[in-house]
Amino acid sequence: MSLESPHSLLNEYLQEFAHEIGIICALEAGGKIDSKEAYSQVKAKWKELKAKKKELFPKIDQVG
């Protein structure tokens, strides 16, 4: 089990997400993938990030 706080882990996940999105954007801008593929990949990465957040902070998603 990790000794890092949930907030630290979320920060790492956010940094990883930003890095991956940057790569996807660069691939799209460079013509290596089309905009639909880029959108699909970004959407998938967003879903992954949301799932990780929900694992770290399950009660926050239930409020409201």
N, CA, C and O atoms as a CHARMM CRD file, in Angstrom:
* protein
*
  256
    1    1 MET  N      0.84000  -1.18600   0.00000 PROA 1      0.00000
    2    1 MET  CA     0.00000   0.00000   0.00000 PROA 1      0.00000
    3    1 MET  C      0.88300   1.24600   0.00000 PROA 1      0.00000
    4    1 MET  O      1.92600   1.28400   0.65200 PROA 1      0.00000
    5    2 SER  N      0.45900   2.23100  -0.72000 PROA 2      0.00000
    6    2 SER  CA     1.22700   3.46200  -0.85100 PROA 2      0.00000
    7    2 SER  C      1.11900   4.30300   0.41600 PROA 2      0.00000
    8    2 SER  O      0.07400   4.35000   1.06400 PROA 2      0.00000
    9    3 LEU  N      2.21500   4.96100   0.75100 PROA 3      0.00000
   10    3 LEU  CA     2.22100   5.84400   1.90700 PROA 3      0.00000
   11    3 LEU  C      1.86400   7.27300   1.52400 PROA 3      0.00000
   12    3 LEU  O      1.77900   8.14500   2.38900 PROA 3      0.00000
   13    4 GLU  N      1.65600   7.51400   0.24800 PROA 4      0.00000
   14    4 GLU  CA     1.31800   8.85500  -0.21200 PROA 4      0.00000
   15    4 GLU  C     -0.13100   9.18300   0.13300 PROA 4      0.00000
   16    4 GLU  O     -0.99200   8.30500   0.18100 PROA 4      0.00000
   17    5 SER  N     -0.37300  10.45600   0.37000 PROA 5      0.00000
   18    5 SER  CA    -1.74000  10.88100   0.66000 PROA 5      0.00000
   19    5 SER  C     -2.57000  10.82700  -0.62200 PROA 5      0.00000
   20    5 SER  O     -2.02100  10.87400  -1.72300 PROA 5      0.00000
   21    6 PRO  N     -3.88100  10.72900  -0.47800 PROA 6      0.00000
   22    6 PRO  CA    -4.73700  10.73500  -1.67000 PROA 6      0.00000
   23    6 PRO  C     -4.54300  11.99100  -2.52100 PROA 6      0.00000
   24    6 PRO  O     -4.61000  11.93100  -3.74900 PROA 6      0.00000
   25    7 HSD  N     -4.30500  13.11800  -1.86600 PROA 7      0.00000
   26    7 HSD  CA    -4.10700  14.36100  -2.61900 PROA 7      0.00000
   27    7 HSD  C     -2.81600  14.31500  -3.43300 PROA 7      0.00000
   28    7 HSD  O     -2.77000  14.80500  -4.56100 PROA 7      0.00000
   29    8 SER  N     -1.77300  13.72800  -2.86200 PROA 8      0.00000
   30    8 SER  CA    -0.51200  13.58600  -3.59700 PROA 8      0.00000
   31    8 SER  C     -0.68100  12.65600  -4.79000 PROA 8      0.00000
   32    8 SER  O     -0.16900  12.91900  -5.87800 PROA 8      0.00000
   33    9 LEU  N     -1.40400  11.57300  -4.57000 PROA 9      0.00000
   34    9 LEU  CA    -1.64600  10.64000  -5.66800 PROA 9      0.00000
   35    9 LEU  C     -2.47200  11.29700  -6.76800 PROA 9      0.00000
   36    9 LEU  O     -2.19100  11.12200  -7.95300 PROA 9      0.00000
   37   10 LEU  N     -3.48700  12.04900  -6.37000 PROA 10     0.00000
   38   10 LEU  CA    -4.30500  12.73300  -7.37300 PROA 10     0.00000
   39   10 LEU  C     -3.45200  13.71900  -8.16300 PROA 10     0.00000
   40   10 LEU  O     -3.61200  13.85000  -9.37700 PROA 10     0.00000
   41   11 ASN  N     -2.56000  14.40200  -7.48600 PROA 11     0.00000
   42   11 ASN  CA    -1.66100  15.32500  -8.17400 PROA 11     0.00000
   43   11 ASN  C     -0.81200  14.58000  -9.20700 PROA 11     0.00000
   44   11 ASN  O     -0.63400  15.05700 -10.32800 PROA 11     0.00000
   45   12 GLU  N     -0.29500  13.42200  -8.83300 PROA 12     0.00000
   46   12 GLU  CA     0.48000  12.61500  -9.78400 PROA 12     0.00000
   47   12 GLU  C     -0.37900  12.20500 -10.97200 PROA 12     0.00000
   48   12 GLU  O      0.06300  12.27200 -12.11900 PROA 12     0.00000
   49   13 TYR  N     -1.59900  11.78200 -10.69500 PROA 13     0.00000
   50   13 TYR  CA    -2.50800  11.37700 -11.77000 PROA 13     0.00000
   51   13 TYR  C     -2.82000  12.55400 -12.69400 PROA 13     0.00000
   52   13 TYR  O     -2.90600  12.38500 -13.91100 PROA 13     0.00000
   53   14 LEU  N     -2.98700  13.73500 -12.12100 PROA 14     0.00000
   54   14 LEU  CA    -3.25500  14.92400 -12.93500 PROA 14     0.00000
   55   14 LEU  C     -2.05800  15.27100 -13.81700 PROA 14     0.00000
   56   14 LEU  O     -2.22200  15.64300 -14.97800 PROA 14     0.00000
   57   15 GLN  N     -0.86500  15.14700 -13.26400 PROA 15     0.00000
   58   15 GLN  CA     0.33300  15.42300 -14.05400 PROA 15     0.00000
   59   15 GLN  C      0.47600  14.41900 -15.19500 PROA 15     0.00000
   60   15 GLN  O      0.81600  14.78800 -16.31900 PROA 15     0.00000
   61   16 GLU  N      0.21400  13.15600 -14.89800 PROA 16     0.00000
   62   16 GLU  CA     0.27500  12.11700 -15.92600 PROA 16     0.00000
   63   16 GLU  C     -0.77400  12.38500 -17.01200 PROA 16     0.00000
   64   16 GLU  O     -0.49100  12.25700 -18.20300 PROA 16     0.00000
   65   17 PHE  N     -1.97700  12.75600 -16.58900 PROA 17     0.00000
   66   17 PHE  CA    -3.05000  13.07400 -17.52500 PROA 17     0.00000
   67   17 PHE  C     -2.63000  14.22600 -18.43800 PROA 17     0.00000
   68   17 PHE  O     -2.78600  14.14700 -19.65700 PROA 17     0.00000
   69   18 ALA  N     -2.10500  15.28000 -17.85100 PROA 18     0.00000
   70   18 ALA  CA    -1.68700  16.44200 -18.64000 PROA 18     0.00000
   71   18 ALA  C     -0.60400  16.06600 -19.64500 PROA 18     0.00000
   72   18 ALA  O     -0.62100  16.52300 -20.78700 PROA 18     0.00000
   73   19 HSD  N      0.32400  15.24400 -19.21900 PROA 19     0.00000
   74   19 HSD  CA     1.39600  14.80100 -20.11600 PROA 19     0.00000
   75   19 HSD  C      0.82300  13.99900 -21.29100 PROA 19     0.00000
   76   19 HSD  O      1.18500  14.22500 -22.44500 PROA 19     0.00000
   77   20 GLU  N     -0.06600  13.07100 -20.97900 PROA 20     0.00000
   78   20 GLU  CA    -0.65800  12.23600 -22.02600 PROA 20     0.00000
   79   20 GLU  C     -1.50800  13.06600 -22.98500 PROA 20     0.00000
   80   20 GLU  O     -1.49600  12.82200 -24.19200 PROA 20     0.00000
   81   21 ILE  N     -2.23800  14.03500 -22.46200 PROA 21     0.00000
   82   21 ILE  CA    -3.05000  14.90000 -23.31800 PROA 21     0.00000
   83   21 ILE  C     -2.14200  15.72400 -24.22700 PROA 21     0.00000
   84   21 ILE  O     -2.45600  15.93800 -25.39800 PROA 21     0.00000
   85   22 GLY  N     -1.02500  16.18100 -23.68700 PROA 22     0.00000
   86   22 GLY  CA    -0.05900  16.91500 -24.50100 PROA 22     0.00000
   87   22 GLY  C      0.45300  16.08500 -25.66800 PROA 22     0.00000
   88   22 GLY  O      0.60200  16.58400 -26.78300 PROA 22     0.00000
   89   23 ILE  N      0.71600  14.82400 -25.40100 PROA 23     0.00000
   90   23 ILE  CA     1.18100  13.92700 -26.46500 PROA 23     0.00000
   91   23 ILE  C      0.09200  13.73900 -27.51800 PROA 23     0.00000
   92   23 ILE  O      0.35900  13.79900 -28.71900 PROA 23     0.00000
   93   24 ILE  N     -1.12500  13.51200 -27.06100 PROA 24     0.00000
   94   24 ILE  CA    -2.24400  13.33200 -27.99700 PROA 24     0.00000
   95   24 ILE  C     -2.41600  14.57800 -28.85900 PROA 24     0.00000
   96   24 ILE  O     -2.60200  14.47600 -30.07200 PROA 24     0.00000
   97   25 CYS  N     -2.35500  15.74100 -28.24100 PROA 25     0.00000
   98   25 CYS  CA    -2.49800  16.99600 -28.99500 PROA 25     0.00000
   99   25 CYS  C     -1.37300  17.16600 -30.01000 PROA 25     0.00000
  100   25 CYS  O     -1.60300  17.61800 -31.13100 PROA 25     0.00000
  101   26 ALA  N     -0.17100  16.80800 -29.61600 PROA 26     0.00000
  102   26 ALA  CA     0.96600  16.91500 -30.53200 PROA 26     0.00000
  103   26 ALA  C      0.80200  15.95900 -31.71200 PROA 26     0.00000
  104   26 ALA  O      1.10600  16.31400 -32.85100 PROA 26     0.00000
  105   27 LEU  N      0.32700  14.76500 -31.44000 PROA 27     0.00000
  106   27 LEU  CA     0.09500  13.80700 -32.52600 PROA 27     0.00000
  107   27 LEU  C     -0.96000  14.32400 -33.49800 PROA 27     0.00000
  108   27 LEU  O     -0.82400  14.18500 -34.71300 PROA 27     0.00000
  109   28 GLU  N     -2.00300  14.91400 -32.95000 PROA 28     0.00000
  110   28 GLU  CA    -3.06600  15.45900 -33.80400 PROA 28     0.00000
  111   28 GLU  C     -2.55300  16.66000 -34.59700 PROA 28     0.00000
  112   28 GLU  O     -2.81500  16.78000 -35.79400 PROA 28     0.00000
  113   29 ALA  N     -1.83000  17.53700 -33.92900 PROA 29     0.00000
  114   29 ALA  CA    -1.29600  18.72600 -34.60400 PROA 29     0.00000
  115   29 ALA  C     -0.29300  18.34300 -35.69300 PROA 29     0.00000
  116   29 ALA  O     -0.18100  19.02200 -36.71300 PROA 29     0.00000
  117   30 GLY  N      0.42700  17.26200 -35.46500 PROA 30     0.00000
  118   30 GLY  CA     1.41100  16.80600 -36.43800 PROA 30     0.00000
  119   30 GLY  C      0.83400  15.93500 -37.53900 PROA 30     0.00000
  120   30 GLY  O      1.56000  15.47500 -38.42100 PROA 30     0.00000
  121   31 GLY  N     -0.46300  15.71100 -37.48800 PROA 31     0.00000
  122   31 GLY  CA    -1.10800  14.93100 -38.53100 PROA 31     0.00000
  123   31 GLY  C     -0.95100  13.42800 -38.38600 PROA 31     0.00000
  124   31 GLY  O     -1.26100  12.68100 -39.31400 PROA 31     0.00000
  125   32 LYS  N     -0.47900  12.97800 -37.24100 PROA 32     0.00000
  126   32 LYS  CA    -0.29300  11.53400 -37.03500 PROA 32     0.00000
  127   32 LYS  C     -1.61100  10.83600 -36.70800 PROA 32     0.00000
  128   32 LYS  O     -1.79200   9.65700 -37.01600 PROA 32     0.00000
  129   33 ILE  N     -2.53100  11.57400 -36.08100 PROA 33     0.00000
  130   33 ILE  CA    -3.87800  11.05600 -35.83000 PROA 33     0.00000
  131   33 ILE  C     -4.86800  12.15900 -36.19300 PROA 33     0.00000
  132   33 ILE  O     -4.53800  13.34400 -36.14500 PROA 33     0.00000
  133   34 ASP  N     -6.08000  11.75700 -36.55400 PROA 34     0.00000
  134   34 ASP  CA    -7.07400  12.77900 -36.89800 PROA 34     0.00000
  135   34 ASP  C     -7.77400  13.28300 -35.63400 PROA 34     0.00000
  136   34 ASP  O     -7.59300  12.73600 -34.54600 PROA 34     0.00000
  137   35 SER  N     -8.56500  14.31900 -35.80100 PROA 35     0.00000
  138   35 SER  CA    -9.18700  14.95900 -34.63900 PROA 35     0.00000
  139   35 SER  C    -10.17700  14.03800 -33.93200 PROA 35     0.00000
  140   35 SER  O    -10.32600  14.11500 -32.71200 PROA 35     0.00000
  141   36 LYS  N    -10.84800  13.17800 -34.67300 PROA 36     0.00000
  142   36 LYS  CA   -11.78300  12.24100 -34.04000 PROA 36     0.00000
  143   36 LYS  C    -11.04300  11.25100 -33.14800 PROA 36     0.00000
  144   36 LYS  O    -11.49200  10.93400 -32.04700 PROA 36     0.00000
  145   37 GLU  N     -9.91300  10.77000 -33.63400 PROA 37     0.00000
  146   37 GLU  CA    -9.10800   9.84300 -32.83800 PROA 37     0.00000
  147   37 GLU  C     -8.55100  10.55000 -31.60500 PROA 37     0.00000
  148   37 GLU  O     -8.53500   9.98100 -30.51300 PROA 37     0.00000
  149   38 ALA  N     -8.10000  11.77700 -31.77800 PROA 38     0.00000
  150   38 ALA  CA    -7.58100  12.54900 -30.64700 PROA 38     0.00000
  151   38 ALA  C     -8.67400  12.73900 -29.60300 PROA 38     0.00000
  152   38 ALA  O     -8.43900  12.55900 -28.40800 PROA 38     0.00000
  153   39 TYR  N     -9.85900  13.10200 -30.05500 PROA 39     0.00000
  154   39 TYR  CA   -10.98000  13.29000 -29.13100 PROA 39     0.00000
  155   39 TYR  C    -11.28500  11.99600 -28.38300 PROA 39     0.00000
  156   39 TYR  O    -11.50400  12.00800 -27.17200 PROA 39     0.00000
  157   40 SER  N    -11.29700  10.89900 -29.09900 PROA 40     0.00000
  158   40 SER  CA   -11.58200   9.60400 -28.49000 PROA 40     0.00000
  159   40 SER  C    -10.54500   9.25600 -27.42100 PROA 40     0.00000
  160   40 SER  O    -10.88500   8.76700 -26.34400 PROA 40     0.00000
  161   41 GLN  N     -9.29100   9.51300 -27.73400 PROA 41     0.00000
  162   41 GLN  CA    -8.22800   9.21700 -26.77100 PROA 41     0.00000
  163   41 GLN  C     -8.30900  10.12800 -25.54900 PROA 41     0.00000
  164   41 GLN  O     -8.11800   9.67800 -24.41900 PROA 41     0.00000
  165   42 VAL  N     -8.59100  11.40100 -25.77600 PROA 42     0.00000
  166   42 VAL  CA    -8.71900  12.34000 -24.65900 PROA 42     0.00000
  167   42 VAL  C     -9.89300  11.93500 -23.77300 PROA 42     0.00000
  168   42 VAL  O     -9.79400  11.96000 -22.54600 PROA 42     0.00000
  169   43 LYS  N    -10.99000  11.56800 -24.39600 PROA 43     0.00000
  170   43 LYS  CA   -12.16700  11.14500 -23.63600 PROA 43     0.00000
  171   43 LYS  C    -11.85400   9.90900 -22.78800 PROA 43     0.00000
  172   43 LYS  O    -12.27600   9.82500 -21.63400 PROA 43     0.00000
  173   44 ALA  N    -11.12800   8.96600 -23.34700 PROA 44     0.00000
  174   44 ALA  CA   -10.75300   7.75600 -22.61100 PROA 44     0.00000
  175   44 ALA  C     -9.83400   8.09600 -21.43600 PROA 44     0.00000
  176   44 ALA  O     -9.99200   7.55400 -20.34200 PROA 44     0.00000
  177   45 LYS  N     -8.88600   8.98600 -21.66600 PROA 45     0.00000
  178   45 LYS  CA    -7.97900   9.39900 -20.58600 PROA 45     0.00000
  179   45 LYS  C     -8.75300  10.12000 -19.48500 PROA 45     0.00000
  180   45 LYS  O     -8.46400   9.94100 -18.30200 PROA 45     0.00000
  181   46 TRP  N     -9.73900  10.93500 -19.87400 PROA 46     0.00000
  182   46 TRP  CA   -10.56100  11.64600 -18.89500 PROA 46     0.00000
  183   46 TRP  C    -11.34400  10.64800 -18.03600 PROA 46     0.00000
  184   46 TRP  O    -11.43900  10.81200 -16.82000 PROA 46     0.00000
  185   47 LYS  N    -11.89700   9.62200 -18.66700 PROA 47     0.00000
  186   47 LYS  CA   -12.63700   8.60300 -17.91800 PROA 47     0.00000
  187   47 LYS  C    -11.72000   7.87800 -16.94100 PROA 47     0.00000
  188   47 LYS  O    -12.11600   7.58200 -15.81400 PROA 47     0.00000
  189   48 GLU  N    -10.49700   7.59500 -17.37100 PROA 48     0.00000
  190   48 GLU  CA    -9.52800   6.94900 -16.48300 PROA 48     0.00000
  191   48 GLU  C     -9.23000   7.83800 -15.27800 PROA 48     0.00000
  192   48 GLU  O     -9.18800   7.36600 -14.14200 PROA 48     0.00000
  193   49 LEU  N     -9.02600   9.12200 -15.53900 PROA 49     0.00000
  194   49 LEU  CA    -8.72700  10.05500 -14.45600 PROA 49     0.00000
  195   49 LEU  C     -9.89800  10.14200 -13.47900 PROA 49     0.00000
  196   49 LEU  O     -9.69400  10.14200 -12.26500 PROA 49     0.00000
  197   50 LYS  N    -11.10700  10.21400 -13.99500 PROA 50     0.00000
  198   50 LYS  CA   -12.28500  10.27700 -13.13200 PROA 50     0.00000
  199   50 LYS  C    -12.40100   9.02600 -12.26200 PROA 50     0.00000
  200   50 LYS  O    -12.75700   9.11200 -11.08700 PROA 50     0.00000
  201   51 ALA  N    -12.10300   7.87100 -12.84000 PROA 51     0.00000
  202   51 ALA  CA   -12.17200   6.61800 -12.08200 PROA 51     0.00000
  203   51 ALA  C    -11.12900   6.59900 -10.96300 PROA 51     0.00000
  204   51 ALA  O    -11.41000   6.15200  -9.85100 PROA 51     0.00000
  205   52 LYS  N     -9.93500   7.08200 -11.26600 PROA 52     0.00000
  206   52 LYS  CA    -8.88600   7.13700 -10.24300 PROA 52     0.00000
  207   52 LYS  C     -9.28300   8.08800  -9.11700 PROA 52     0.00000
  208   52 LYS  O     -9.06600   7.79400  -7.94200 PROA 52     0.00000
  209   53 LYS  N     -9.86300   9.22500  -9.48100 PROA 53     0.00000
  210   53 LYS  CA   -10.31600  10.18900  -8.47100 PROA 53     0.00000
  211   53 LYS  C    -11.39000   9.56800  -7.59200 PROA 53     0.00000
  212   53 LYS  O    -11.39100   9.74000  -6.37300 PROA 53     0.00000
  213   54 LYS  N    -12.29000   8.85500  -8.21900 PROA 54     0.00000
  214   54 LYS  CA   -13.38100   8.22600  -7.46600 PROA 54     0.00000
  215   54 LYS  C    -12.83900   7.18100  -6.49100 PROA 54     0.00000
  216   54 LYS  O    -13.37000   7.02600  -5.39200 PROA 54     0.00000
  217   55 GLU  N    -11.79400   6.46900  -6.88500 PROA 55     0.00000
  218   55 GLU  CA   -11.16900   5.49900  -5.98300 PROA 55     0.00000
  219   55 GLU  C    -10.53700   6.19400  -4.78300 PROA 55     0.00000
  220   55 GLU  O    -10.61000   5.69600  -3.66000 PROA 55     0.00000
  221   56 LEU  N     -9.91900   7.34200  -5.02600 PROA 56     0.00000
  222   56 LEU  CA    -9.23900   8.06500  -3.95400 PROA 56     0.00000
  223   56 LEU  C    -10.20800   8.79800  -3.03400 PROA 56     0.00000
  224   56 LEU  O     -9.98100   8.88900  -1.82700 PROA 56     0.00000
  225   57 PHE  N    -11.28500   9.31800  -3.60600 PROA 57     0.00000
  226   57 PHE  CA   -12.23000  10.14700  -2.85900 PROA 57     0.00000
  227   57 PHE  C    -13.66500   9.69000  -3.12600 PROA 57     0.00000
  228   57 PHE  O    -14.44400  10.43800  -3.71800 PROA 57     0.00000
  229   58 PRO  N    -14.02500   8.49100  -2.70400 PROA 58     0.00000
  230   58 PRO  CA   -15.36200   7.97100  -3.03600 PROA 58     0.00000
  231   58 PRO  C    -16.50600   8.77200  -2.42800 PROA 58     0.00000
  232   58 PRO  O    -17.56400   8.87500  -3.04800 PROA 58     0.00000
  233   59 LYS  N    -16.33700   9.33100  -1.26400 PROA 59     0.00000
  234   59 LYS  CA   -17.43200  10.05000  -0.60800 PROA 59     0.00000
  235   59 LYS  C    -17.71600  11.39300  -1.26300 PROA 59     0.00000
  236   59 LYS  O    -18.85100  11.86900  -1.21700 PROA 59     0.00000
  237   60 ILE  N    -16.72000  12.00800  -1.86800 PROA 60     0.00000
  238   60 ILE  CA   -16.91300  13.30800  -2.51700 PROA 60     0.00000
  239   60 ILE  C    -17.90300  13.18100  -3.67000 PROA 60     0.00000
  240   60 ILE  O    -18.73600  14.06400  -3.87700 PROA 60     0.00000
  241   61 ASP  N    -17.81400  12.08400  -4.41700 PROA 61     0.00000
  242   61 ASP  CA   -18.70400  11.89100  -5.56200 PROA 61     0.00000
  243   61 ASP  C    -20.14200  11.61400  -5.14000 PROA 61     0.00000
  244   61 ASP  O    -21.05700  11.74900  -5.95300 PROA 61     0.00000
  245   62 GLN  N    -20.35600  11.23400  -3.89300 PROA 62     0.00000
  246   62 GLN  CA   -21.70100  10.92000  -3.42600 PROA 62     0.00000
  247   62 GLN  C    -22.40500  12.12800  -2.82700 PROA 62     0.00000
  248   62 GLN  O    -23.61800  12.09300  -2.61700 PROA 62     0.00000
  249   63 VAL  N    -21.67000  13.18800  -2.55100 PROA 63     0.00000
  250   63 VAL  CA   -22.25700  14.38100  -1.94500 PROA 63     0.00000
  251   63 VAL  C    -23.03800  15.15300  -2.99700 PROA 63     0.00000
  252   63 VAL  O    -22.60000  15.28600  -4.14000 PROA 63     0.00000
  253   64 GLY  N    -24.18500  15.65500  -2.60500 PROA 64     0.00000
  254   64 GLY  CA   -24.96200  16.50000  -3.50700 PROA 64     0.00000
  255   64 GLY  C    -25.99300  15.72100  -4.16500 PROA 64     0.00000
  256   64 GLY  O    -26.75600  16.25800  -4.96800 PROA 64     0.00000
